Amino acid sequence: MAVMTTIAAGPALADDASTSAALSKIASQTEGTAVYFGNGCFWGRQKQFFDIETSSLGRNNQTVSATVGYAGGAQAGKDGKVCYYYAPSDTVYEKLGHAEVVGLSLSSGAEEAQFRAFAKEYFTQFQETPFGMIRLDPQDMGAGYRNVIGIPGGVSNTKFMNILGEENTKGMALLPGEGDRGKETDKVNTIWVMDIDKFPFYQAEVYHQFHNGIGKAFPEEYRVGVKKAALQRGLIGSTGCPDEL
C-alpha cells in the first residue's frame, strides 16, 4: 500500500523515524492525504469525526482514520517526541507550541468531498456567543487547545481554503499559522491554518485514543472494539511517551 508522509523540513524532524511512522499512519490506511483539525480537548472531537467517517464516508472499524495527536508547533522534543503533560517537560506538547488535534485521511480521488464533510463537522463544534464563536468546551483554555487546521500547503491550498471559506458560515478568522508560540494564541473566533508539510501531526499516546469525552461516556464498542482494531492494524501504537493503557 502506498504511504504518503508529511515530514517537516529540518534535520530535527526529518531524521526521526518515529515521527515519520506517526505521520504515515493517518494517510496509509486509505492511500490518501493527511489533514488535521483541532479545537479544544481531542477526546470528544475524535468521536465526532469518527462518526462522520462511519456514517457519511462508508468507513468501518478497519478503515477509519480519526487519530488524536499534537500539531501546530515548529519543533519536537528530545528524540523527536511530543508527549502529554505526564512526560518530561522538554517533550510536553503545549510547551513545544503544539495543540491537541485529530488527524484524518482523505481517500485518493475523493479528497475534496471528504475534506468538505470534515470541515462541515468541524464548524458545528463551535457555538455562537456575543463575543464570537467559541468551542464546545471553553473551559479548556490556552495555546494547547487553540483552534488549528492542518492542510497540505496551508493557506496556499486554494481548493481546501475555498471549502473552508464556504463552510465557515459564521465568518471565523482563518489566519496563516507559522508555529509562533508568542503569536498563535488561543483566540476566540480565530482558526490558525497550518501547512501540514511544515507543521506535521504527532500521534498521541494510546491512552488518549478512542477515549470517553469530558463528562460523557462513549459506547464500549468505540472505546474497546475500535481501539483494539486500530492497534491490530497499526493505525495507533506506542509513541515512546509515557502511556496509561
SERO-4910 file (N, C-alpha, C, O; in steps of 0.05 Angstrom, whole numbers):
BEGIN
 pado doro    nc1    nc2    nc3   cac1   cac2   cac3    cc1    cc2    cc3    oc1    oc2    oc3
  Met    A     17    -24      0      0      0      0     18     25      0     37     27     15
  Ala    A     11     44    -17     27     68    -18     23     84      8      1     84     19
  Val    A     44     98     16     43    114     40     50    143     34     71    148     21
  Met    A     34    162     42     41    190     39     50    201     65     34    202     84
  Thr    A     74    210     67     84    223     92     86    253     88     88    263     66
  Thr    A     84    267    111     86    296    111    105    304    132     97    311    154
  Ile    A    131    303    126    152    308    145    162    337    142    168    345    120
  Ala    A    163    352    164    171    379    162    201    381    155    216    362    161
  Ala    A    209    403    143    236    408    136    253    411    161    244    419    182
  Gly    A    279    404    158    297    407    181    306    380    192    289    363    195
  Pro    A    331    377    199    340    351    208    328    341    234    327    317    238
  Ala    A    319    359    251    308    351    277    283    334    273    277    317    290
  Leu    A    268    339    251    244    324    247    248    303    225    240    280    229
  Ala    A    260    310    203    262    292    180    278    267    186    273    247    174
  Asp    A    297    268    205    314    245    211    302    227    232    314    207    239
  Asp    A    279    234    243    267    219    265    248    198    254    227    205    243
  Ala    A    255    172    258    238    151    246    211    149    259    191    144    245
  Ser    A    209    154    286    183    152    299    164    173    289    140    169    287
  Thr    A    174    197    284    158    218    273    147    210    245    123    214    240
  Ser    A    164    200    228    156    191    202    134    170    203    115    171    188
  Ala    A    137    151    222    117    130    225     90    141    233     70    133    223
  Ala    A     91    160    252     65    171    262     52    187    240     27    186    237
  Leu    A     67    201    224     56    217    202     44    199    181     23    205    169
  Ser    A     57    176    176     47    158    155     21    145    162      4    141    144
  Lys    A     16    139    187     -6    123    195    -33    135    187    -51    120    178
  Ile    A    -37    161    190    -63    172    185    -70    174    156    -93    178    149
  Ala    A    -50    171    138    -56    171    109    -54    143     97    -67    139     76
  Ser    A    -39    125    109    -33    100     96    -58     82     94    -59     65     76
  Gln    A    -77     85    112    -99     67    113   -117     69     88   -129     50     80
  Thr    A   -118     92     75   -134     96     52   -119    107     28   -131    117      9
  Glu    A    -92    105     29    -75    115      7    -82    143      1    -84    150    -23
  Gly    A    -86    160     20    -96    186     16    -79    209     26    -55    206     29
  Thr    A    -92    231     31    -79    256     40    -85    261     69   -108    259     78
  Ala    A    -64    268     85    -68    272    113    -75    301    119    -64    320    106
  Val    A    -94    306    137   -102    332    147   -106    330    177   -107    308    188
  Tyr    A   -109    352    191   -116    351    219   -133    375    226   -132    396    214
  Phe    A   -150    371    247   -167    392    258   -165    392    288   -164    371    301
  Gly    A   -163    416    300   -162    418    329   -178    441    339   -178    463    328
  Asn    A   -192    437    361   -207    458    375   -216    448    402   -239    440    406
  Gly    A   -197    449    421   -204    441    448   -195    412    453   -177    402    439
  Cys    A   -206    399    473   -198    372    481   -204    353    458   -225    353    446
  Phe    A   -184    337    451   -187    319    428   -203    294    432   -210    281    413
  Trp    A   -210    288    457   -226    264    462   -253    265    449   -260    247    433
  Gly    A   -268    285    454   -295    288    442   -294    292    412   -311    283    397
  Arg    A   -274    308    403   -272    314    375   -266    289    359   -276    286    336
  Gln    A   -250    271    369   -244    246    355   -270    230    350   -274    220    328
  Lys    A   -287    228    370   -312    214    367   -330    227    346   -342    212    330
  Gln    A   -330    253    345   -347    266    325   -337    261    297   -353    257    279
  Phe    A   -311    262    293   -300    256    266   -303    227    260   -307    220    236
  Phe    A   -300    209    279   -304    181    275   -333    176    265   -337    160    247
  Asp    A   -352    190    277   -380    187    269   -384    196    240   -400    183    226
  Ile    A   -371    217    232   -373    226    204   -361    204    185   -372    199    164
  Glu    A   -338    193    193   -326    173    176   -345    149    173   -347    138    151
  Thr    A   -357    140    194   -374    116    193   -402    121    182   -413    103    169
  Ser    A   -412    145    186   -439    150    177   -441    162    149   -460    158    135
  Ser    A   -420    177    141   -421    191    116   -401    182     95   -405    184     71
  Leu    A   -378    171    104   -357    163     86   -356    133     81   -339    124     66
  Gly    A   -373    118     94   -374     89     90   -351     74    102   -345     51     93
  Arg    A   -337     85    121   -315     72    134   -324     55    158   -346     60    168
  Asn    A   -307     36    166   -314     19    189   -290     17    207   -271     31    204
  Asn    A   -292     -2    227   -271     -4    247   -243    -10    234   -223     -3    246
  Gln    A   -243    -22    210   -218    -29    197   -208     -7    179   -186     -9    169
  Thr    A   -224     14    174   -215     34    155   -217     63    165   -209     81    151
  Val    A   -228     67    189   -229     95    200   -201    105    204   -182     90    207
  Ser    A   -198    132    203   -172    144    205   -169    163    229   -147    171    235
  Ala    A   -191    171    241   -191    191    262   -172    182    285   -176    162    298
  Thr    A   -151    198    289   -130    192    308   -123    217    323   -118    237    311
  Val    A   -122    216    350   -115    240    364    -84    244    365    -69    225    366
  Gly    A    -76    269    366    -48    275    366    -43    304    372    -60    319    382
  Tyr    A    -19    313    366    -10    340    372      2    352    346     15    339    331
  Ala    A     -4    378    342      7    391    317      5    421    321     -8    432    339
  Gly    A     19    435    303     18    464    302     43    477    312     47    501    308
  Gly    A     61    462    325     86    473    335    108    470    314    105    454    295
  Ala    A    130    484    318    152    484    299    173    464    306    193    461    291
  Gln    A    170    449    328    192    431    336    182    408    352    159    409    363
  Ala    A    198    388    354    193    365    371    212    366    395    230    383    395
  Gly    A    207    349    415    225    349    438    248    330    435    255    322    413
  Lys    A    259    321    457    281    303    457    274    277    443    253    266    447
  Asp    A    292    268    425    288    243    410    264    245    392    252    224    385
  Gly    A    256    269    384    233    273    367    206    268    380    186    265    365
  Lys    A    205    268    406    180    262    420    163    287    424    173    308    430
  Val    A    137    283    422    117    303    430     97    289    447     83    271    437
  Cys    A     95    296    472     80    280    492     60    296    508     59    321    506
  Tyr    A     44    282    524     24    294    541     38    304    567     63    301    570
  Tyr    A     23    316    585     34    330    608     49    313    627     66    323    642
  Tyr    A     44    287    628     58    270    648     85    260    638     97    243    650
  Ala    A     95    272    615    121    266    605    142    286    615    134    306    627
  Pro    A    167    282    610    188    302    617    180    329    604    170    330    582
  Ser    A    186    351    618    176    377    610    186    385    582    173    401    569
  Asp    A    210    376    574    220    384    548    208    369    525    215    374    502
  Thr    A    188    351    530    174    338    509    144    344    510    129    334    493
  Val    A    135    360    529    106    366    532     96    383    508    107    403    501
  Tyr    A     74    373    496     65    385    471     60    415    473     68    430    455
  Glu    A     46    425    493     40    453    495     65    470    498     67    491    486
  Lys    A     85    460    513    109    475    516    125    477    489    141    495    485
  Leu    A    120    457    472    133    457    446    117    472    425    125    474    401
  Gly    A     95    484    433     79    500    414     57    485    400     44    496    382
  His    A     51    460    408     31    444    394      4    447    408      2    455    431
  Ala    A    -17    439    393    -44    438    403    -55    410    400    -44    394    384
  Glu    A    -76    404    414    -89    378    411   -105    378    385   -121    396    380
  Val    A   -102    357    369   -115    355    343   -125    327    338   -118    308    352
  Val    A   -141    324    317   -149    298    307   -138    296    278   -145    312    261
  Gly    A   -122    276    273   -111    271    247   -131    254    231   -143    235    242
  Leu    A   -134    260    205   -153    246    188   -141    241    161   -122    255    152
  Ser    A   -152    222    147   -142    215    120   -164    220    100   -187    213    104
  Leu    A   -157    232     77   -175    236     55   -168    215     33   -146    213     24
  Ser    A   -188    200     25   -184    178      6   -176    190    -22   -187    210    -30
  Ser    A   -157    177    -35   -149    185    -61   -172    186    -80   -187    167    -83
  Gly    A   -175    208    -94   -197    212   -113   -222    224   -101   -240    232   -116
  Ala    A   -223    226    -75   -247    237    -61   -239    258    -41   -254    264    -23
  Glu    A   -215    270    -45   -204    288    -25   -222    312    -19   -227    318      4
  Glu    A   -232    325    -40   -247    350    -35   -274    344    -22   -282    358     -3
  Ala    A   -288    323    -30   -314    317    -18   -310    309     11   -326    317     28
  Gln    A   -290    293     17   -286    284     44   -276    307     62   -283    310     85
  Phe    A   -259    324     51   -250    347     66   -274    365     73   -275    377     95
  Arg    A   -292    368     54   -316    384     60   -332    372     82   -342    387     99
  Ala    A   -335    346     82   -350    333    103   -337    338    131   -351    343    150
  Phe    A   -311    336    132   -297    341    157   -299    370    165   -302    377    188
  Ala    A   -296    388    145   -297    417    151   -325    425    161   -328    440    180
  Lys    A   -346    413    149   -373    419    157   -377    411    186   -389    426    202
  Glu    A   -367    387    193   -369    378    220   -353    395    239   -363    402    261
  Tyr    A   -330    403    231   -312    420    248   -326    446    256   -325    453    280
  Phe    A   -339    459    238   -352    484    245   -377    481    261   -387    501    273
  Thr    A   -388    457    263   -410    452    282   -400    450    311   -415    450    330
  Gln    A   -374    447    314   -362    444    340   -356    470    354   -339    472    372
  Phe    A   -369    491    345   -367    518    358   -396    527    364   -415    518    352
  Gln    A   -397    546    383   -423    557    390   -421    588    388   -401    600    395
  Glu    A   -443    599    378   -443    628    374   -450    643    400   -468    635    415
  Thr    A   -434    664    406   -438    680    430   -436    709    422   -427    715    400
  Pro    A   -443    728    440   -440    756    433   -410    764    429   -404    785    418
  Phe    A   -392    746    438   -363    752    435   -351    738    412   -327    741    407
  Gly    A   -367    723    397   -357    708    374   -361    679    377   -374    670    396
  Met    A   -350    663    360   -353    634    360   -333    622    379   -309    626    377
  Ile    A   -343    606    399   -325    593    418   -329    563    417   -349    553    406
  Arg    A   -310    549    427   -311    520    427   -333    508    444   -344    522    462
  Leu    A   -339    483    440   -359    470    456   -350    465    484   -366    461    503
  Asp    A   -323    465    488   -312    461    515   -294    485    522   -269    481    524
  Pro    A   -305    508    526   -289    532    531   -274    532    557   -257    549    562
  Gln    A   -280    512    574   -265    510    599   -236    502    595   -219    508    611
  Asp    A   -230    490    572   -203    483    565   -191    507    550   -198    512    527
  Met    A   -173    521    563   -162    545    552   -132    543    549   -119    527    563
  Gly    A   -121    560    533    -92    561    529    -84    552    501   -100    540    487
  Ala    A    -59    557    494    -49    551    467    -51    522    460    -54    515    437
  Gly    A    -50    504    480    -52    476    475    -79    467    466    -82    444    456
  Tyr    A    -99    484    468   -126    478    459   -136    496    437   -159    496    430
  Arg    A   -118    512    426   -126    532    406   -137    518    381   -133    494    376
  Asn    A   -151    534    365   -164    524    340   -143    523    318   -132    544    310
  Val    A   -138    499    307   -119    496    285   -130    477    264   -145    459    271
  Ile    A   -123    482    239   -129    463    217   -103    459    202    -90    479    195
  Gly    A    -96    435    196    -72    429    181    -79    417    154    -93    397    152
  Ile    A    -70    430    132    -75    420    105    -49    422     89    -32    439     95
  Pro    A    -46    407     68    -22    409     51    -20    437     39    -39    446     26
  Gly    A      2    450     44      6    477     32     -5    499     49      0    523     43
  Gly    A    -20    493     70    -31    514     87    -50    532     71    -65    523     54
  Val    A    -49    558     76    -67    577     63    -63    579     33    -80    591     19
  Ser    A    -41    568     23    -37    569     -7    -52    547    -21    -53    547    -46
  Asn    A    -65    529     -6    -81    508    -18   -108    519    -25   -126    519     -8
  Thr    A   -111    529    -49   -135    544    -57   -160    527    -55   -181    536    -45
  Lys    A   -159    502    -64   -183    485    -63   -193    480    -35   -217    483    -30
  Phe    A   -175    473    -17   -183    468     11   -191    494     25   -210    494     41
  Met    A   -177    516     19   -185    542     31   -212    551     22   -227    562     37
  Asn    A   -219    546     -3   -245    553    -13   -267    537      1   -288    548      8
  Ile    A   -261    512      6   -281    495     21   -284    505     49   -306    507     59
  Leu    A   -262    512     62   -263    523     89   -279    549     89   -296    553    107
  Gly    A   -275    566     70   -289    591     68   -319    587     65   -335    601     77
  Glu    A   -327    567     49   -355    561     45   -369    549     69   -392    555     74
  Glu    A   -354    533     84   -366    520    108   -364    538    132   -378    533    152
  Asn    A   -348    558    131   -344    577    153   -366    598    153   -360    622    148
  Thr    A   -390    590    158   -413    607    154   -416    630    174   -430    649    169
  Lys    A   -402    628    196   -403    649    216   -379    668    215   -375    685    232
  Gly    A   -363    665    194   -342    684    189   -319    684    210   -308    705    216
  Met    A   -311    661    219   -288    660    237   -263    667    221   -261    661    197
  Ala    A   -244    680    235   -219    688    222   -202    663    216   -196    647    234
  Leu    A   -194    660    190   -176    639    182   -149    651    177   -145    663    156
  Leu    A   -130    648    195   -104    661    194    -82    641    188    -82    619    199
  Pro    A    -62    649    173    -39    631    168    -23    626    193    -15    645    207
  Gly    A    -18    601    199     -2    594    222     27    590    215     33    579    194
  Glu    A     45    600    232     73    598    227     88    584    250    113    586    252
  Gly    A     73    572    268     86    558    291     99    577    311    117    570    325
  Asp    A     88    602    312     99    622    331     84    620    357     61    628    358
  Arg    A     97    610    378     84    607    404     74    633    416     54    634    430
  Gly    A     88    655    409     81    681    420     56    693    408     41    707    421
  Lys    A     52    687    382     30    700    367      6    681    364    -17    691    365
  Glu    A     10    656    361    -12    638    356    -24    628    382    -19    606    391
  Thr    A    -39    646    394    -52    641    420    -80    630    416    -90    627    394
  Asp    A    -92    625    438   -120    614    439   -139    637    437   -148    649    457
  Lys    A   -147    645    413   -164    668    408   -192    660    401   -196    641    385
  Val    A   -212    673    413   -239    669    405   -243    677    376   -232    697    367
  Asn    A   -259    661    361   -266    668    334   -243    666    314   -244    677    292
  Thr    A   -221    653    322   -197    651    305   -188    623    301   -188    607    320
  Ile    A   -181    616    277   -170    590    270   -144    593    256   -142    609    237
  Trp    A   -123    579    265    -97    581    253    -95    558    232    -98    535    239
  Val    A    -89    565    207    -87    546    186    -58    539    181    -42    557    173
  Met    A    -50    514    185    -23    506    184    -17    490    158    -34    477    147
  Asp    A      8    492    149     18    476    127     27    449    139     47    449    154
  Ile    A     12    428    134     18    402    147     46    392    140     57    375    154
  Asp    A     57    401    117     83    392    109    105    405    126    126    394    129
  Lys    A     99    429    137    118    443    154    112    438    184    130    439    200
  Phe    A     87    434    190     78    431    218     62    405    220     38    405    220
  Pro    A     77    383    221     64    356    219     49    347    244     50    360    265
  Phe    A     36    325    240     20    312    261     37    292    277     53    277    265
  Tyr    A     35    293    303     48    273    321     27    258    335     11    269    350
  Gln    A     27    232    331      7    215    344      8    217    374     30    217    386
  Ala    A    -15    219    388    -16    219    417    -14    191    428    -16    171    413
  Glu    A    -10    189    453     -7    164    467    -32    146    463    -54    157    459
  Val    A    -28    120    465    -50    101    462    -73    107    482    -96    104    475
  Tyr    A    -65    115    506    -85    121    527   -106    141    517   -129    138    525
  His    A    -98    160    501   -117    181    492   -134    173    469   -154    186    463
  Gln    A   -127    151    455   -142    143    431   -169    130    438   -170    113    455
  Phe    A   -190    139    425   -217    128    428   -225    128    458   -234    108    469
  His    A   -221    151    470   -226    156    498   -254    166    502   -266    177    484
  Asn    A   -265    164    527   -290    178    533   -287    208    530   -265    218    531
  Gly    A   -309    221    525   -309    250    525   -308    262    553   -311    247    572
  Ile    A   -305    288    555   -305    301    581   -334    300    592   -352    312    582
  Gly    A   -337    284    614   -363    282    626   -383    266    609   -407    267    614
  Lys    A   -373    251    590   -391    236    572   -379    209    566   -356    208    556
  Ala    A   -393    187    571   -384    161    565   -392    152    537   -416    154    530
  Phe    A   -373    144    521   -379    135    494   -383    104    495   -374     91    514
  Pro    A   -396     93    475   -401     64    475   -376     47    478   -355     54    469
  Glu    A   -379     24    491   -357      6    495   -345     -3    469   -320     -7    467
  Glu    A   -361     -7    449   -351    -16    423   -331      4    412   -311     -3    399
  Tyr    A   -336     30    417   -318     51    408   -293     51    425   -270     51    414
  Arg    A   -296     51    451   -273     53    469   -255     28    469   -231     30    473
  Val    A   -267      5    465   -252    -20    467   -249    -33    439   -227    -39    430
  Gly    A   -271    -37    425   -270    -51    400   -255    -36    378   -238    -48    365
  Val    A   -262    -11    375   -249      5    354   -219      9    361   -202      8    343
  Lys    A   -213     14    387   -185     17    395   -169     -9    389   -147     -8    379
  Lys    A   -181    -32    396   -168    -57    391   -162    -61    362   -140    -69    354
  Ala    A   -181    -55    345   -177    -57    316   -155    -38    306   -139    -46    289
  Ala    A   -155    -14    317   -135      6    309   -107     -3    317    -88      1    302
  Leu    A   -104    -16    340    -79    -27    349    -70    -50    331    -47    -52    323
  Gln    A    -88    -67    325    -82    -91    309    -73    -84    281    -55    -97    270
  Arg    A    -85    -64    269    -78    -57    242    -56    -36    240    -48    -27    219
  Gly    A    -46    -27    264    -24     -8    264    -31     21    260    -13     37    255
  Leu    A    -56     28    262    -64     56    259    -53     72    283    -44     95    280
  Ile    A    -53     60    307    -42     72    330    -22     53    343    -22     29    337
  Gly    A     -4     64    359     16     47    372     33     64    391     28     88    394
  Ser    A     53     52    403     70     65    422     85     89    408     94     87    386
  Thr    A     86    111    423    100    135    413    126    139    427    141    157    420
  Gly    A    132    123    447    156    127    463    151    146    486    169    150    503
  Cys    A    127    157    488    120    175    510    107    158    532     97    136    527
  Pro    A    107    168    557     93    153    579     64    149    572     51    167    561
  Asp    A     54    125    577     27    118    569     12    106    593     25     96    611
  Glu    A    -15    107    592    -32     94    612    -51     77    597    -71     86    587
  Leu    A    -45     52    594    -61     34    578    -84     22    594    -99      6    583
***
